[in-house]
Amino acid sequence: MTLTIRRVYHIAAFSWYAFVVKNLAAKDGEQLPPGIFVYGGPWKYLTFLNLLLQMLFFGVAALSDLQAGNKAESTLNRCKDLLFSVFAFPVGTFVVILFWTIFAYDRELVYPATIDTFFPPWMNHAMHTLVLPFLLGEVVVQPHIYPQTKHALQALGGVGAAYLFWIIWVYFSVGIWVYPLLAHFSTPGLVGLFFFNMSVVVLLYLLGNKLNSHFWSKDMTSGGH
């Protein structure tokens, strides 16, 4: 894949996410349905955090494209590979799959109909649909060096535990679950749900690794990046 195409892709993706995040953040302070942005604003939603993650990754990727010469061992490039392989791909894909699975079953559990008045359909798809095509496009546009699996799983586990602590903190602070779905689970059920979700994220990490190897095995063997 030519460097020009890669640069255009990364800049376009970063600009898109910056636009979406700006529009979403602007909703904070508006007259929204009860509980939507109470305590923590959009920062308590995995969807919003994922948008920031995707924007960060594509921003780092765009900066990495500007490096001259052999950049495979640069700190910026290693950071880009880590962000994509361990966080951006598995977390972003997880958000899309989980959201639409629950939405298809009962949207009130994850995205109540009252929200449609405040968030137009394009924003819903920007947050919960287009993330996946952008990630799959990145798989095709550029190879990524994956870390050792045990290190990746430790990082994913740490981030997952931190987010779990955050949503529990929100619940004990204001008595509202970040997602209505969580109110239907007992404490053991919540623990089981957490481990199930983390298992799915791990599988998505492994899927990303497989896709990366499938598209770029020859290129990576020859030292290309």
BATOR-206640 format. One line per field, with one value per residue (C-alpha): residue number from 1; residue in three letters; y, x, z negated. Coordinates in pm, 1 decimal. Example, Ala and Ser with C-alpha at 12.3 -4.5 7.8 and 13.67 -1.06 7.14 Angstrom:
BEGIN
i	1 | 2
aa	ala | ser
Y	-450.0 | -106.0
X	1230.0 | 1367.0
Z	-780.0 | -714.0
***
This chain:
BEGIN
i	1 | 2 | 3 | 4 | 5 | 6 | 7 | 8 | 9 | 10 | 11 | 12 | 13 | 14 | 15 | 16 | 17 | 18 | 19 | 20 | 21 | 22 | 23 | 24 | 25 | 26 | 27 | 28 | 29 | 30 | 31 | 32 | 33 | 34 | 35 | 36 | 37 | 38 | 39 | 40 | 41 | 42 | 43 | 44 | 45 | 46 | 47 | 48 | 49 | 50 | 51 | 52 | 53 | 54 | 55 | 56 | 57 | 58 | 59 | 60 | 61 | 62 | 63 | 64 | 65 | 66 | 67 | 68 | 69 | 70 | 71 | 72 | 73 | 74 | 75 | 76 | 77 | 78 | 79 | 80 | 81 | 82 | 83 | 84 | 85 | 86 | 87 | 88 | 89 | 90 | 91 | 92 | 93 | 94 | 95 | 96 | 97 | 98 | 99 | 100 | 101 | 102 | 103 | 104 | 105 | 106 | 107 | 108 | 109 | 110 | 111 | 112 | 113 | 114 | 115 | 116 | 117 | 118 | 119 | 120 | 121 | 122 | 123 | 124 | 125 | 126 | 127 | 128 | 129 | 130 | 131 | 132 | 133 | 134 | 135 | 136 | 137 | 138 | 139 | 140 | 141 | 142 | 143 | 144 | 145 | 146 | 147 | 148 | 149 | 150 | 151 | 152 | 153 | 154 | 155 | 156 | 157 | 158 | 159 | 160 | 161 | 162 | 163 | 164 | 165 | 166 | 167 | 168 | 169 | 170 | 171 | 172 | 173 | 174 | 175 | 176 | 177 | 178 | 179 | 180 | 181 | 182 | 183 | 184 | 185 | 186 | 187 | 188 | 189 | 190 | 191 | 192 | 193 | 194 | 195 | 196 | 197 | 198 | 199 | 200 | 201 | 202 | 203 | 204 | 205 | 206 | 207 | 208 | 209 | 210 | 211 | 212 | 213 | 214 | 215 | 216 | 217 | 218 | 219 | 220 | 221 | 222 | 223 | 224 | 225
aa	met | thr | leu | thr | ile | arg | arg | val | tyr | his | ile | ala | ala | phe | ser | trp | tyr | ala | phe | val | val | lys | asn | leu | ala | ala | lys | asp | gly | glu | gln | leu | pro | pro | gly | ile | phe | val | tyr | gly | gly | pro | trp | lys | tyr | leu | thr | phe | leu | asn | leu | leu | leu | gln | met | leu | phe | phe | gly | val | ala | ala | leu | ser | asp | leu | gln | ala | gly | asn | lys | ala | glu | ser | thr | leu | asn | arg | cys | lys | asp | leu | leu | phe | ser | val | phe | ala | phe | pro | val | gly | thr | phe | val | val | ile | leu | phe | trp | thr | ile | phe | ala | tyr | asp | arg | glu | leu | val | tyr | pro | ala | thr | ile | asp | thr | phe | phe | pro | pro | trp | met | asn | his | ala | met | his | thr | leu | val | leu | pro | phe | leu | leu | gly | glu | val | val | val | gln | pro | his | ile | tyr | pro | gln | thr | lys | his | ala | leu | gln | ala | leu | gly | gly | val | gly | ala | ala | tyr | leu | phe | trp | ile | ile | trp | val | tyr | phe | ser | val | gly | ile | trp | val | tyr | pro | leu | leu | ala | his | phe | ser | thr | pro | gly | leu | val | gly | leu | phe | phe | phe | asn | met | ser | val | val | val | leu | leu | tyr | leu | leu | gly | asn | lys | leu | asn | ser | his | phe | trp | ser | lys | asp | met | thr | ser | gly | gly | his
Y	0.0 | 330.7 | 582.3 | 846.2 | 630.0 | 545.3 | 910.2 | 1013.4 | 729.5 | 811.2 | 1184.7 | 1126.7 | 882.7 | 1114.1 | 1410.6 | 1207.9 | 1100.0 | 1452.3 | 1575.0 | 1308.7 | 1364.0 | 1740.3 | 1698.3 | 1446.6 | 1654.3 | 1955.6 | 1767.3 | 1784.2 | 2053.3 | 2026.7 | 1912.7 | 1539.3 | 1248.1 | 1193.0 | 1009.9 | 1032.4 | 1264.5 | 1280.8 | 1233.4 | 1200.7 | 1326.9 | 1119.2 | 996.7 | 706.1 | 548.3 | 291.8 | 419.9 | 769.2 | 639.6 | 418.8 | 718.6 | 894.2 | 580.0 | 557.8 | 928.1 | 890.5 | 590.7 | 749.5 | 1069.3 | 877.7 | 683.7 | 1008.9 | 1148.3 | 823.8 | 855.2 | 1183.3 | 1023.8 | 1003.8 | 707.7 | 377.6 | 424.5 | 63.6 | 90.3 | 440.7 | 501.3 | 657.7 | 356.4 | 112.5 | 319.8 | 308.4 | -70.1 | -114.3 | 111.8 | -67.7 | -428.3 | -430.5 | -160.1 | 1.9 | -314.2 | -542.2 | -270.1 | -96.3 | -421.2 | -523.4 | -199.0 | -250.8 | -617.7 | -578.3 | -267.2 | -405.7 | -744.7 | -586.7 | -329.0 | -606.2 | -784.7 | -481.4 | -136.0 | 0.6 | -194.4 | -3.3 | 288.4 | 395.1 | 534.2 | 868.0 | 929.9 | 947.3 | 1295.5 | 1422.0 | 1209.7 | 1187.5 | 848.5 | 944.8 | 999.4 | 661.5 | 493.9 | 706.4 | 577.4 | 218.5 | 116.1 | 298.8 | 213.2 | -138.2 | -45.0 | 200.6 | -71.5 | -327.1 | -63.8 | -14.9 | -388.5 | -364.8 | -32.9 | -116.0 | -408.9 | -392.2 | -564.6 | -742.5 | -776.6 | -1103.4 | -1237.8 | -1249.5 | -882.4 | -788.9 | -980.4 | -815.1 | -473.0 | -558.7 | -700.2 | -389.8 | -155.3 | -372.5 | -376.6 | 0.9 | 56.2 | -186.3 | 5.8 | 332.1 | 222.3 | 74.6 | 403.9 | 589.6 | 356.0 | 398.9 | 774.7 | 851.2 | 522.5 | 492.0 | 222.1 | 348.8 | 102.2 | 0.0 | -360.0 | -382.3 | -326.5 | -669.0 | -856.4 | -971.1 | -922.2 | -1271.3 | -1204.3 | -881.3 | -1064.0 | -1330.7 | -1066.2 | -891.0 | -1208.5 | -1302.6 | -961.5 | -978.6 | -1322.2 | -1177.1 | -891.6 | -1140.7 | -1340.6 | -1020.5 | -942.7 | -1285.8 | -1227.7 | -901.5 | -1078.9 | -1346.0 | -1088.6 | -894.2 | -1209.1 | -1311.6 | -984.1 | -900.6 | -1219.4 | -1189.5 | -818.9 | -857.2 | -1149.4 | -933.3 | -653.2 | -416.9 | -200.0
X	0.0 | 152.7 | 250.2 | 25.7 | -285.7 | -188.4 | -140.8 | -472.3 | -651.4 | -508.1 | -570.1 | -925.6 | -1001.1 | -854.8 | -1051.8 | -1373.0 | -1331.9 | -1239.9 | -1560.0 | -1773.5 | -1618.6 | -1665.7 | -2033.9 | -2090.9 | -1913.2 | -2123.3 | -2430.7 | -2303.5 | -2505.5 | -2807.9 | -3144.6 | -3092.0 | -3299.4 | -3251.2 | -2932.0 | -2765.4 | -2478.9 | -2525.8 | -2198.8 | -1906.2 | -2081.8 | -1997.0 | -1676.7 | -1855.2 | -1963.2 | -1740.9 | -1867.0 | -1730.0 | -1403.9 | -1368.3 | -1415.9 | -1133.5 | -921.8 | -983.3 | -908.8 | -586.6 | -476.1 | -538.0 | -373.1 | -61.2 | -72.9 | -90.9 | 208.9 | 398.0 | 340.3 | 530.9 | 848.1 | 1127.9 | 1355.8 | 1348.1 | 1085.7 | 1008.0 | 1188.6 | 1074.6 | 889.2 | 599.4 | 563.9 | 575.0 | 310.3 | 95.1 | 124.7 | 44.7 | -259.1 | -402.9 | -326.4 | -408.8 | -672.5 | -817.3 | -904.5 | -1036.8 | -1215.0 | -1357.7 | -1484.2 | -1626.9 | -1824.5 | -1982.7 | -2070.4 | -2200.5 | -2405.6 | -2589.3 | -2643.1 | -2814.1 | -2989.8 | -3141.9 | -3265.2 | -3400.6 | -3269.8 | -3402.1 | -3127.2 | -2849.0 | -2981.1 | -3333.0 | -3561.3 | -3576.9 | -3216.3 | -3318.3 | -3456.2 | -3113.4 | -2874.5 | -2955.4 | -2920.3 | -2590.6 | -2434.2 | -2554.0 | -2391.2 | -2079.1 | -2044.5 | -2157.2 | -2121.6 | -1853.6 | -1590.0 | -1562.2 | -1510.6 | -1238.7 | -1061.3 | -1087.0 | -956.5 | -656.0 | -586.1 | -562.9 | -376.8 | -83.1 | 75.5 | 118.3 | 363.9 | 177.1 | 327.2 | 363.0 | 16.8 | 65.3 | 163.4 | -133.5 | -373.6 | -230.4 | -285.1 | -638.6 | -719.1 | -587.8 | -790.3 | -1101.0 | -1070.7 | -1022.2 | -1340.2 | -1533.3 | -1419.3 | -1525.1 | -1881.8 | -1921.6 | -1798.3 | -2058.8 | -2331.2 | -2241.5 | -2205.0 | -2539.7 | -2732.7 | -2756.2 | -2597.3 | -2414.5 | -2615.6 | -2973.3 | -2882.1 | -2661.5 | -2956.4 | -3091.4 | -2789.9 | -2709.4 | -2359.0 | -2244.8 | -2414.0 | -2219.8 | -1895.1 | -1985.4 | -2079.7 | -1747.5 | -1546.3 | -1760.0 | -1705.0 | -1332.2 | -1321.8 | -1485.4 | -1234.0 | -947.8 | -1089.8 | -1114.6 | -752.0 | -655.0 | -873.7 | -694.5 | -361.6 | -480.5 | -607.5 | -283.4 | -82.0 | -312.0 | -275.5 | 85.0 | 279.1 | 507.0 | 563.6 | 647.3 | 879.8 | 1075.8 | 1093.9 | 840.6 | 618.0
Z	0.0 | 104.1 | -159.2 | -1.1 | -36.2 | -392.4 | -482.1 | -329.6 | -507.0 | -848.4 | -818.1 | -694.7 | -977.8 | -1241.2 | -1104.9 | -1105.6 | -1466.8 | -1574.5 | -1408.9 | -1578.8 | -1922.5 | -1890.8 | -1803.7 | -2080.6 | -2344.4 | -2243.1 | -2364.2 | -2721.7 | -2893.5 | -2665.4 | -2796.6 | -2758.7 | -2893.9 | -3270.4 | -3360.7 | -3019.3 | -3110.3 | -3487.0 | -3677.3 | -3442.6 | -3132.0 | -2824.4 | -2991.7 | -3157.8 | -2830.1 | -2662.9 | -2328.4 | -2392.0 | -2535.8 | -2229.6 | -1999.9 | -2183.7 | -2152.2 | -1777.8 | -1733.1 | -1932.0 | -1729.4 | -1390.8 | -1510.2 | -1612.8 | -1284.7 | -1087.0 | -1275.5 | -1221.4 | -847.0 | -851.9 | -985.4 | -733.6 | -668.7 | -855.1 | -1124.2 | -1216.6 | -1550.3 | -1641.1 | -1966.8 | -1778.5 | -1552.4 | -1843.7 | -2017.3 | -1703.8 | -1678.7 | -2047.6 | -2029.3 | -1729.6 | -1814.5 | -2185.8 | -2218.6 | -1904.6 | -1711.5 | -1988.7 | -2186.9 | -1880.4 | -1731.0 | -2068.1 | -2096.7 | -1754.6 | -1808.1 | -2162.9 | -2089.8 | -1789.0 | -1952.2 | -2252.9 | -2034.8 | -1822.5 | -2135.5 | -2323.7 | -2246.4 | -2577.8 | -2753.0 | -2580.4 | -2371.0 | -2476.5 | -2207.3 | -2391.1 | -2285.8 | -1918.9 | -1980.7 | -2079.0 | -1873.1 | -1500.6 | -1326.9 | -1163.8 | -1506.2 | -1628.4 | -1329.0 | -1368.7 | -1724.1 | -1678.1 | -1313.0 | -1115.6 | -1374.8 | -1232.9 | -864.5 | -967.0 | -1166.1 | -887.1 | -648.5 | -874.3 | -862.7 | -484.2 | -470.7 | -697.2 | -885.3 | -1261.8 | -1492.3 | -1771.8 | -2121.8 | -2308.1 | -2380.6 | -2758.2 | -2765.8 | -2548.7 | -2772.7 | -3082.3 | -2927.4 | -2819.2 | -3162.2 | -3334.8 | -3116.7 | -3152.5 | -3531.7 | -3538.1 | -3337.0 | -3558.2 | -3865.8 | -3699.2 | -3620.2 | -3970.2 | -4113.5 | -3907.4 | -4032.6 | -4399.1 | -4352.4 | -4187.5 | -4198.8 | -3820.6 | -3608.5 | -3302.4 | -3093.3 | -3189.7 | -3107.9 | -3417.0 | -3650.3 | -3551.8 | -3691.9 | -4043.7 | -4178.8 | -4066.9 | -3734.3 | -3689.4 | -3763.0 | -3509.4 | -3253.6 | -3302.3 | -3246.1 | -2946.8 | -2789.4 | -2856.0 | -2693.6 | -2383.1 | -2375.1 | -2401.0 | -2110.0 | -1907.7 | -1987.4 | -1855.6 | -1549.1 | -1479.0 | -1503.0 | -1258.8 | -1010.2 | -1033.4 | -964.8 | -680.6 | -493.0 | -574.7 | -655.2 | -351.0 | -399.2 | -768.6 | -700.6 | -460.1 | -716.4 | -561.2 | -777.9
***
